[in-house]
Amino acid sequence: MSPSNQSHRGVYAITPDEADTARLIERVSVVLDAGITWLQYRNKSAAPALRRKQALRLLALCRGRGVPLIINDDWRLAADIDADGAHLGENDGDIMAAREAMGDVALIGASCYDSEERARRAVGLGASYVAFGAFFPSPTKPDARRASTGLLASAAELEVPRVAIGGITPDNARMLVDAGADLVAVISGIFDAHDPAAAVRAYRDCFAPVD
C-alpha cells in the first residue's frame, strides 16, 4: 500500500456499474481531476475476473492522483491487489479479518445504516470510518433504511470519519456537513450528472466555510 492522500473530508465518489473498463477509467479520470477525496470501486453486476481487472486499473489511476481506492464488499480482493481500503456492509464479512489482512493503515469502512450501536461495534472491531444513510431517497437503493441527521452529531464521539450516503445532491449536502458529515458519498449525483466535474466541484463547495 503506497502513501496516499490522507484527507478525511470531502467528496467520496462511488463508481457506477460499468462493464466497459475503458469507459470506466475515462469517467473516473474526470472526477479524480475535479478533486474527490476518496474513490470506492463498486460494481454489483461484474463477474470476479472483471472486478479484479477493473480494480487494478482504477488502483493505478488513483495512485497517480494520490487518491485512496477503497473496494466495496470484498476485502479479500482489496488485500490481494493492495488497495487502500475496503468498505463492508452488514453481510460482507468480518471487519477484524479485513483489518488483520490489510494492516493498520488501511481504510476499513462499515455501513451502519440508521444505527449508532452498529457504528460503535464496528469501530470497536477496527473500522476506521463509519457510513450512515440513506438520508434521502436514493436511485441506487430505493428501499434503503433511512437515517436521521442526529446520528452524524452523536457519532462524533467515536472519533472516526463519518460518511453520509443516500440521495445526496449539492442542494442537500450542506445540511449533512453542518450536522457533522466528514465526507459525502455519491454515485448517481456525480456519474449521472451532465457535467460530472462540475458536480464534484458543487459538492466540494458544500464543505467551504460560510461567510
Secondary structure, DSSP 4 states (H G I P E B T S, - for coil): --------SEEEEEPPP-S-HHHHHHHHHHHHHHT-SEEEE--TTS-HHHHHHHHHHHHHHHHHHT--EEEES-HHHHHHHT-SEEEE-TTS--HHHHHHHH-TTSEEEEEEET-HHHHHHHHHHT-SEEEE--SS--SS-TTPPP--THHHHHGGGG-S-EEEESS--TTTHHHHHHHT-SEEEESHHHHTSSSHHHHHHHHHHTTSPP-
